Amino acid sequence: MEEFLRIVRALPEAELGAPGNHVGVKVRGKGFAYLQEDTGVALVKATIEEREALVGQEPEVFARSYTAGRFGWVEVRLDRVRPDELAELVTEAWCLTAPRRLVEEYEAAG
């Protein structure tokens, strides 16, 4: 969970909701991830295709969550995911949600 929070805090304008069993993570008022502290699971926004690939490749790490429009949320078991893969997933979720200009600024700086 600490790695998840570290990744989130490094993203521009990422905001954590109030601590509790479910912590929402937003950028400019739009959610891109949630942390379920009691279960050690993160829900991360992804494309439906990405979610299906993750679940198909590593079902012990990833699970399908709900679908909203063109996005499929994926459950990530934080005690089983590699740190580099978690960073990629959370950053991509932020990129799918943040305004284009903010994403471009972030990518130019990185």
N, CA, C and O of each residue as an XYZ file, in Angstrom:
440
protein
N       0.820     -1.197      0.000
C       0.000      0.000      0.000
C       0.862      1.258      0.000
O       0.503      2.265     -0.610
N       1.983      1.194      0.677
C       2.866      2.366      0.724
C       3.398      2.714     -0.662
O       3.515      3.888     -1.013
N       3.719      1.694     -1.444
C       4.215      1.931     -2.805
C       3.124      2.586     -3.656
O       3.404      3.515     -4.414
N       1.905      2.115     -3.535
C       0.778      2.707     -4.257
C       0.651      4.189     -3.904
O       0.524      5.033     -4.791
N       0.686      4.498     -2.628
C       0.554      5.889     -2.182
C       1.729      6.743     -2.649
O       1.542      7.908     -3.002
N       2.927      6.183     -2.657
C       4.106      6.916     -3.130
C       3.952      7.267     -4.605
O       4.253      8.388     -5.016
N       3.486      6.316     -5.396
C       3.290      6.540     -6.831
C       2.260      7.635     -7.054
O       2.483      8.552     -7.845
N       1.142      7.543     -6.364
C       0.068      8.527     -6.511
C       0.559      9.922     -6.150
O       0.296     10.882     -6.874
N       1.259     10.036     -5.055
C       1.721     11.354     -4.587
C       2.717     12.003     -5.539
O       2.912     13.217     -5.489
N       3.349     11.216     -6.407
C       4.317     11.752     -7.360
C       3.651     12.302     -8.626
O       4.306     12.966     -9.429
N       2.373     12.033     -8.805
C       1.675     12.492    -10.011
C       1.126     13.902     -9.810
O       0.569     14.202     -8.754
N       1.275     14.765    -10.806
C       0.804     16.148    -10.687
C      -0.696     16.229    -10.397
O      -1.514     15.578    -11.046
N      -1.018     17.034     -9.419
C      -2.392     17.352     -9.036
C      -3.215     16.151     -8.596
O      -4.442     16.237     -8.545
N      -2.575     15.040     -8.279
C      -3.311     13.887     -7.748
C      -3.735     14.206     -6.320
O      -2.944     14.703     -5.519
N      -4.990     13.912     -6.018
C      -5.548     14.203     -4.703
C      -6.059     12.919     -4.076
O      -6.773     12.144     -4.713
N      -5.687     12.701     -2.822
C      -6.173     11.550     -2.078
C      -7.383     11.959     -1.267
O      -7.404     13.026     -0.654
N      -8.403     11.092     -1.268
C      -9.578     11.344     -0.453
C      -9.274     11.089      1.011
O      -8.148     10.754      1.381
N     -10.277     11.250      1.821
C     -10.121     11.055      3.263
C      -9.727      9.612      3.564
O     -10.264      8.682      2.962
N      -8.791      9.422      4.495
C      -8.399      8.064      4.869
C      -9.600      7.290      5.407
O     -10.525      7.866      5.980
N      -9.565      6.020      5.217
C     -10.650      5.148      5.657
C     -10.512      3.835      4.939
O      -9.438      3.518      4.428
N     -11.573      3.065      4.889
C     -11.496      1.775      4.202
C     -11.300      1.929      2.701
O     -10.641      1.098      2.075
N     -11.866      2.986      2.114
C     -11.723      3.239      0.681
C     -11.225      4.662      0.485
O     -11.899      5.623      0.857
N     -10.057      4.787     -0.093
C      -9.478      6.104     -0.353
C      -9.548      6.356     -1.854
O      -8.958      5.616     -2.640
N     -10.267      7.395     -2.246
C     -10.356      7.743     -3.653
C      -9.178      8.592     -4.075
O      -8.670      9.398     -3.296
N      -8.743      8.409     -5.314
C      -7.648      9.185     -5.873
C      -8.173      9.882     -7.120
O      -8.702      9.237     -8.025
N      -8.026     11.200     -7.162
C      -8.566     11.994     -8.257
C      -7.518     12.936     -8.822
O      -6.519     13.251     -8.176
N      -7.774     13.376    -10.044
C      -7.028     14.461    -10.653
C      -8.075     15.431    -11.200
O      -8.917     15.060    -12.018
N      -8.009     16.651    -10.744
C      -8.979     17.682    -11.115
C     -10.428     17.199    -10.979
O     -11.266     17.414    -11.855
N     -10.685     16.547     -9.862
C     -12.034     16.131     -9.527
C     -12.524     14.848    -10.164
O     -13.668     14.452     -9.940
N     -11.686     14.184    -10.956
C     -12.087     12.945    -11.630
C     -11.281     11.775    -11.079
O     -10.053     11.833    -11.006
N     -11.984     10.713    -10.694
C     -11.335      9.553    -10.100
C     -10.579      8.701    -11.096
O     -11.036      8.469    -12.215
N      -9.404      8.235    -10.668
C      -8.644      7.310    -11.512
C      -8.152      6.087    -10.756
O      -7.643      5.147    -11.366
N      -8.297      6.086     -9.444
C      -7.894      4.918     -8.653
C      -8.550      4.996     -7.279
O      -8.953      6.063     -6.816
N      -8.642      3.838     -6.650
C      -9.164      3.742     -5.288
C      -8.307      2.746     -4.543
O      -7.825      1.772     -5.122
N      -8.117      2.986     -3.274
C      -7.363      2.075     -2.422
C      -8.302      1.527     -1.373
O      -8.935      2.283     -0.637
N      -8.391      0.208     -1.305
C      -9.171     -0.459     -0.265
C      -8.173     -0.927      0.786
O      -7.607     -2.016      0.685
N      -7.969     -0.101      1.782
C      -6.938     -0.389      2.770
C      -7.185     -1.677      3.539
O      -6.236     -2.377      3.892
N      -8.444     -1.997      3.800
C      -8.750     -3.186      4.593
C      -8.448     -4.491      3.864
O      -8.221     -5.517      4.505
N      -8.443     -4.466      2.526
C      -8.177     -5.687      1.762
C      -6.839     -5.662      1.032
O      -6.407     -6.689      0.508
N      -6.173     -4.502      0.987
C      -4.906     -4.394      0.265
C      -5.083     -4.473     -1.236
O      -4.210     -4.965     -1.951
N      -6.229     -3.980     -1.713
C      -6.536     -3.998     -3.142
C      -6.688     -2.569     -3.628
O      -7.269     -1.724     -2.947
N      -6.156     -2.310     -4.815
C      -6.372     -1.024     -5.475
C      -7.259     -1.271     -6.688
O      -7.127     -2.290     -7.366
N      -8.152     -0.345     -6.952
C      -8.940     -0.350     -8.180
C      -8.348      0.729     -9.066
O      -8.199      1.874     -8.638
N      -8.011      0.376    -10.288
C      -7.314      1.297    -11.178
C      -8.043      1.349    -12.521
O      -8.412      0.318    -13.085
N      -8.239      2.555    -13.012
C      -8.878      2.761    -14.314
C      -7.935      2.278    -15.420
O      -6.728      2.516    -15.377
N      -8.517      1.593    -16.410
C      -7.733      1.087    -17.547
C      -8.659      1.005    -18.753
O      -9.880      1.091    -18.624
N      -8.070      0.841    -19.905
C      -8.923      0.541    -21.052
C      -9.446     -0.881    -20.852
O      -8.848     -1.678    -20.129
N     -10.541     -1.178    -21.486
C     -11.112     -2.519    -21.359
C     -10.132     -3.563    -21.903
O      -9.986     -4.645    -21.335
N      -9.469     -3.227    -23.000
C      -8.502     -4.156    -23.598
C      -7.332     -4.429    -22.650
O      -6.889     -5.569    -22.514
N      -6.842     -3.389    -22.004
C      -5.728     -3.555    -21.062
C      -6.160     -4.405    -19.876
O      -5.430     -5.297    -19.443
N      -7.347     -4.123    -19.354
C      -7.849     -4.906    -18.219
C      -7.918     -6.376    -18.581
O      -7.465     -7.228    -17.815
N      -8.484     -6.684    -19.749
C      -8.633     -8.087    -20.149
C      -7.282     -8.764    -20.318
O      -7.122     -9.931    -19.959
N      -6.312     -8.041    -20.861
C      -4.964     -8.604    -21.022
C      -4.340     -8.893    -19.660
O      -3.748     -9.955    -19.466
N      -4.463     -7.973    -18.727
C      -3.886     -8.162    -17.394
C      -4.504     -9.361    -16.689
O      -3.794    -10.207    -16.145
N      -5.830     -9.428    -16.703
C      -6.527    -10.526    -16.034
C      -6.188    -11.856    -16.695
O      -6.018    -12.865    -16.010
N      -6.090    -11.864    -18.002
C      -5.761    -13.085    -18.714
C      -4.347    -13.580    -18.445
O      -4.108    -14.786    -18.393
N      -3.410    -12.654    -18.275
C      -2.008    -13.021    -18.072
C      -1.693    -13.378    -16.624
O      -0.930    -14.308    -16.362
N      -2.283    -12.636    -15.682
C      -1.952    -12.850    -14.273
C      -3.205    -12.776    -13.397
O      -3.387    -11.803    -12.667
N      -4.068    -13.789    -13.461
C      -5.306    -13.753    -12.684
C      -5.083    -13.798    -11.166
O      -5.985    -13.466    -10.398
N      -3.900    -14.203    -10.739
C      -3.601    -14.197     -9.308
C      -3.269    -12.788     -8.799
O      -3.239    -12.555     -7.590
N      -3.022    -11.861     -9.712
C      -2.682    -10.479     -9.363
C      -3.827     -9.529     -9.702
O      -4.102     -8.594     -8.951
N      -4.493     -9.765    -10.830
C      -5.500     -8.839    -11.350
C      -6.867     -9.514    -11.457
O      -6.975    -10.716    -11.700
N      -7.906     -8.698    -11.266
C      -9.280     -9.187    -11.423
C     -10.121     -8.087    -12.056
O      -9.820     -6.902    -11.919
N     -11.170     -8.493    -12.744
C     -12.098     -7.532    -13.335
C     -12.886     -6.843    -12.235
O     -13.304     -7.473    -11.264
N     -13.077     -5.575    -12.394
C     -13.997     -4.833    -11.560
C     -15.061     -4.290    -12.493
O     -15.267     -4.860    -13.564
N     -15.721     -3.253    -12.148
C     -16.818     -2.744    -12.977
C     -16.307     -2.055    -14.238
O     -15.135     -1.698    -14.355
N     -17.232     -1.884    -15.172
C     -16.942     -1.203    -16.424
C     -17.773      0.058    -16.470
O     -18.952      0.046    -16.117
N     -17.162      1.149    -16.906
C     -17.867      2.424    -17.040
C     -17.519      3.005    -18.404
O     -16.412      3.501    -18.615
N     -18.471      2.939    -19.321
C     -18.221      3.463    -20.653
C     -17.111      2.701    -21.348
O     -17.167      1.477    -21.468
N     -16.108      3.424    -21.801
C     -15.010      2.774    -22.533
C     -13.878      2.324    -21.619
O     -12.839      1.867    -22.095
N     -14.074      2.452    -20.306
C     -13.034      2.063    -19.356
C     -13.456      0.842    -18.550
O     -14.628      0.657    -18.222
N     -12.475      0.029    -18.249
C     -12.683     -1.128    -17.395
C     -11.782     -1.001    -16.192
O     -10.565     -0.876    -16.334
N     -12.351     -1.030    -15.038
C     -11.548     -0.925    -13.821
C     -10.998     -2.296    -13.465
O     -11.683     -3.311    -13.590
N      -9.764     -2.303    -13.025
C      -9.099     -3.555    -12.688
C      -8.722     -3.535    -11.205
O      -8.232     -2.535    -10.681
N      -8.964     -4.662    -10.554
C      -8.532     -4.826     -9.168
C      -7.086     -5.303     -9.187
O      -6.725     -6.210     -9.937
N      -6.268     -4.677     -8.350
C      -4.858     -5.031     -8.275
C      -4.551     -5.470     -6.848
O      -4.733     -4.699     -5.906
N      -4.094     -6.681     -6.691
C      -3.702     -7.179     -5.366
C      -2.296     -6.643     -5.088
O      -1.311     -7.089     -5.676
N      -2.235     -5.685     -4.183
C      -0.989     -4.940     -3.978
C       0.150     -5.799     -3.434
O       1.317     -5.478     -3.657
N      -0.159     -6.862     -2.738
C       0.905     -7.723     -2.206
C       1.469     -8.677     -3.258
O       2.423     -9.408     -2.992
N       0.872     -8.668     -4.461
C       1.326     -9.593     -5.511
C       1.842     -8.903     -6.771
O       2.446     -9.554     -7.623
N       1.615     -7.602     -6.901
C       1.996     -6.897     -8.119
C       3.443     -6.404     -8.014
O       3.894     -5.998     -6.943
N       4.154     -6.445     -9.131
C       5.523     -5.902     -9.162
C       5.460     -4.380     -9.071
O       4.573     -3.775     -9.673
N       6.365     -3.749     -8.343
C       6.345     -2.282     -8.191
C       6.382     -1.525     -9.515
O       5.686     -0.522     -9.669
N       7.189     -1.992    -10.480
C       7.262     -1.295    -11.763
C       5.947     -1.402    -12.530
O       5.541     -0.457    -13.206
N       5.289     -2.540    -12.427
C       4.001     -2.719    -13.101
C       2.926     -1.858    -12.440
O       2.081     -1.282    -13.126
N       2.957     -1.771    -11.112
C       2.008     -0.924    -10.394
C       2.197      0.536    -10.790
O       1.219      1.248    -11.020
N       3.437      0.980    -10.870
C       3.714      2.365    -11.269
C       3.187      2.637    -12.667
O       2.609      3.695    -12.915
N       3.378      1.705    -13.573
C       2.895      1.876    -14.941
C       1.365      1.949    -14.974
O       0.804      2.797    -15.668
N       0.695      1.078    -14.236
C      -0.767      1.050    -14.219
C      -1.363      2.325    -13.630
O      -2.303      2.892    -14.188
N      -0.819      2.771    -12.509
C      -1.347      3.973    -11.853
C      -1.077      5.201    -12.715
O      -1.942      6.067    -12.844
N       0.095      5.282    -13.296
C       0.423      6.421    -14.153
C      -0.468      6.443    -15.391
O      -0.932      7.506    -15.804
N      -0.707      5.283    -15.977
C      -1.584      5.208    -17.151
C      -3.012      5.597    -16.770
O      -3.690      6.277    -17.541
N      -3.472      5.181    -15.610
C      -4.815      5.562    -15.149
C      -4.911      7.078    -14.995
O      -5.922      7.685    -15.349
N      -3.857      7.676    -14.466
C      -3.809      9.138    -14.332
C      -3.856      9.784    -15.718
O      -4.577     10.760    -15.925
N      -3.086      9.241    -16.665
C      -3.059      9.793    -18.029
C      -4.413      9.677    -18.721
O      -4.779     10.550    -19.508
N      -5.159      8.616    -18.439
C      -6.485      8.441    -19.022
C      -7.493      9.446    -18.472
O      -8.537      9.681    -19.079
N      -7.179     10.036    -17.327
C      -8.132     10.873    -16.605
C      -7.773     12.355    -16.602
O      -8.658     13.205    -16.693
N      -6.508     12.668    -16.501
C      -6.057     14.059    -16.419
C      -6.315     14.791    -17.737
O      -6.372     14.164    -18.794
N      -6.471     16.105    -17.676
C      -6.612     16.887    -18.912
C      -5.382     16.707    -19.808
O      -4.260     16.566    -19.321
N      -5.609     16.713    -21.102
C      -4.541     16.471    -22.077
C      -3.325     17.377    -21.850
O      -2.185     16.916    -21.920
N      -3.562     18.638    -21.586
C      -2.450     19.579    -21.400
C      -1.581     19.185    -20.196
O      -0.354     19.267    -20.261
N      -2.217     18.762    -19.106
C      -1.475     18.339    -17.924
C      -0.657     17.093    -18.225
O       0.485     16.985    -17.778
N      -1.217     16.156    -18.970
C      -0.502     14.953    -19.368
C       0.689     15.304    -20.246
O       1.780     14.767    -20.057
N       0.490     16.190    -21.194
C       1.598     16.609    -22.073
C       2.720     17.264    -21.283
O       3.893     17.002    -21.548
N       2.380     18.111    -20.319
C       3.391     18.762    -19.473
C       4.150     17.714    -18.665
O       5.372     17.794    -18.534
N       3.443     16.748    -18.131
C       4.067     15.685    -17.330
C       5.018     14.853    -18.179
O       6.138     14.556    -17.764
N       4.565     14.484    -19.358
C       5.402     13.667    -20.242
C       6.618     14.441    -20.733
O       7.691     13.856    -20.883
N       6.482     15.735    -20.987
C       7.607     16.558    -21.429
C       8.657     16.698    -20.328
O       9.855     16.757    -20.604
N       8.190     16.752    -19.072
C       9.109     16.915    -17.941
C       9.822     15.603    -17.592
O      10.896     15.617    -16.992
N       9.221     14.482    -17.969
C       9.746     13.169    -17.572
C      10.753     12.658    -18.484
O      11.279     11.566    -18.273
